[in-house]
């Protein structure tokens, strides 16, 4: 690609233009896939949920975790009389890790985690008439997400060479576009003279 010449000097066939367009599309798709993979490899898993906790009820949610990860849970009562709930986190073995009573919000971190399903409970059983609207967020950070990340980036090559390759593709595409616009302009002049 380093010896690419402008299409205006050498002329571009329809096949060459199509090959260039396909190459650019494949390159762009590869860049998007790489970006999405990098974002997923380096960011924690995040889930948010808002629900209505009825009066005199307890609701529990389950979150799977792997060994030696971490779980962060943030909650807030956003509507309802008293604006408070009881909150608890139980380990996969049923051990109470966190217990709070009649709180409107809280943030809790469990690390390191053991493999299994953690139980996250919100209890409104002390309130006979008032339902509560509760928002909570669970953030999982798994060390396996970071493992091998350096190996993934090692095979990408030098950024300067990749950039030069992309610039050559863009130049070739631009040449093809300029040539097409020139032909379109000639055609429009021809149509004006014929009309």
C-alpha positions in Angstrom: 0.0 0.0 0.0 3.0 2.3 0.5 3.3 2.7 -3.3 -0.3 3.6 -4.0 -0.7 6.3 -6.7 -3.6 8.7 -7.0 -6.3 7.3 -9.2 -6.3 10.5 -11.3 -2.9 9.6 -12.6 -3.3 5.9 -13.0 -7.0 5.4 -13.4 -9.1 3.1 -11.2 -11.2 0.3 -12.4 -14.5 -0.6 -10.8 -13.0 -3.7 -9.3 -10.2 -1.7 -7.7 -12.7 0.7 -6.2 -14.8 -2.1 -4.9 -11.7 -3.8 -3.4 -10.8 -0.5 -1.7 -14.3 -0.1 -0.3 -14.4 -3.7 1.0 -10.9 -3.3 2.5 -12.0 -0.1 4.3 -15.2 -1.7 5.5 -13.4 -4.7 6.9 -10.8 -2.4 8.5 -13.5 -0.3 10.2 -15.3 -3.4 11.4 -12.1 -4.8 12.8 -11.4 -1.5 14.6 -14.9 -1.4 16.1 -14.6 -5.0 17.2 -11.2 -4.4 18.8 -12.5 -1.3 20.6 -15.5 -3.1 22.0 -13.3 -6.0 23.1 -10.9 -3.7 24.8 -13.8 -1.9 26.6 -15.2 -5.2 27.8 -11.8 -6.5 28.9 -11.0 -3.6 31.1 -14.4 -2.5 32.5 -16.2 -4.1 35.4 -19.7 -5.7 34.9 -22.3 -3.2 36.0 -26.1 -3.8 36.6 -28.7 -1.4 37.8 -32.3 -2.1 38.9 -35.2 -0.2 40.3 -38.1 -2.0 41.8 -41.2 -1.6 44.0 -40.9 -3.3 47.4 -44.5 -3.9 48.7 -45.4 -3.2 52.3 -44.7 -6.1 54.7 -42.6 -7.9 52.1 -39.0 -9.0 51.6 -37.4 -9.3 48.1 -34.1 -11.0 47.4 -31.9 -11.0 44.3 -29.1 -13.3 43.4 -25.7 -12.4 41.9 -23.2 -14.9 40.7 -19.5 -14.2 41.4 -16.2 -15.9 40.8 -13.4 -16.7 43.2 -11.2 -13.7 44.2 -13.4 -11.1 42.5 -15.2 -8.3 44.2 -18.9 -7.2 44.4 -19.9 -3.6 45.2 -23.6 -3.0 46.0 -25.1 0.4 46.3 -28.7 1.0 47.1 -31.1 3.9 47.8 -34.7 4.1 48.7 -36.1 6.7 46.3 -39.8 6.8 47.2 -42.1 5.7 50.0 -43.1 6.8 53.5 -40.1 6.6 55.9 -37.7 6.1 53.0 -36.0 3.2 54.7 -35.6 -0.6 54.4 -33.6 -3.4 56.0 -30.7 -4.6 53.8 -28.6 -7.8 53.9 -26.0 -9.6 51.8 -25.5 -13.4 52.3 -22.6 -15.4 51.0 -23.0 -18.5 48.8 -22.7 -20.5 52.1 -25.5 -18.5 53.7 -23.2 -16.4 56.0 -24.5 -12.9 56.8 -21.9 -10.5 55.4 -23.9 -7.3 55.8 -27.0 -6.5 57.8 -28.5 -3.0 58.1 -31.8 -2.0 59.6 -34.1 0.9 58.5 -31.6 2.6 56.3 -32.3 4.8 53.3 -29.1 4.1 51.5 -25.8 2.3 51.6 -22.7 1.2 49.7 -21.0 -2.2 50.5 -18.0 -4.0 49.0 -17.4 -7.7 49.3 -13.8 -8.8 48.4 -12.4 -11.2 47.8 -15.4 -13.1 46.7 -15.9 -16.9 46.8 -17.4 -18.6 43.8 -21.2 -18.9 43.9 -24.5 -17.0 44.2 -24.7 -14.1 46.6 -28.1 -13.2 48.1 -29.0 -9.5 48.2 -32.2 -8.8 50.2 -34.3 -5.8 50.8 -36.9 -6.1 53.6 -39.9 -3.9 54.2 -41.7 -6.2 56.6 -41.7 -3.6 59.4 -43.9 -1.3 57.3 -47.5 -2.6 57.2 -48.9 0.0 54.7 -46.1 1.8 52.9 -44.4 0.4 49.8 -40.9 1.6 48.8 -39.3 2.3 45.5 -35.7 1.0 45.7 -32.8 1.6 43.3 -29.7 -0.6 43.5 -26.6 -1.2 41.5 -24.3 -4.2 41.5 -20.7 -3.8 40.2 -18.7 -7.0 39.6 -15.0 -6.7 39.1 -13.4 -10.0 38.1 -9.7 -10.4 38.0 -10.0 -12.8 35.0 -11.1 -9.8 32.9 -7.6 -8.3 33.2 -5.7 -11.6 32.8 -3.9 -11.8 29.5 -4.9 -8.3 28.4 -1.2 -7.5 27.7 -1.0 -10.5 25.4 -4.0 -9.3 23.4 -2.4 -5.9 22.7 1.1 -7.4 22.0 0.0 -8.8 18.6 -1.3 -5.6 17.2 1.9 -4.3 15.7 3.3 -0.9 15.5 0.7 1.9 15.5 2.7 4.0 13.0 2.6 1.3 10.4 -1.1 0.7 11.0 -1.8 4.4 10.7 0.2 4.7 7.5 -1.8 1.7 6.1 -5.1 3.4 7.0 -4.0 6.7 5.5 -3.1 5.0 2.2 -6.6 3.4 2.2 -8.2 6.8 2.8 -6.2 8.4 0.1 -7.1 5.7 -2.5 -10.8 6.0 -1.5 -10.6 9.8 -1.8 -9.0 9.5 -5.3 -11.8 7.2 -6.4 -14.4 9.6 -5.0 -12.8 12.6 -6.8 -12.8 10.7 -10.1 -16.4 9.7 -9.6 -17.4 13.3 -8.9 -15.6 14.4 -12.0 -17.5 11.9 -14.1 -20.7 12.9 -12.4 -20.0 16.6 -13.2 -19.3 15.8 -16.9 -22.5 13.8 -17.0 -24.6 16.6 -15.5 -23.1 19.1 -18.1 -24.0 16.7 -20.8 -27.6 16.4 -19.5 -27.9 20.2 -19.4 -26.7 20.6 -23.0 -29.0 17.8 -24.3 -32.0 19.2 -22.4 
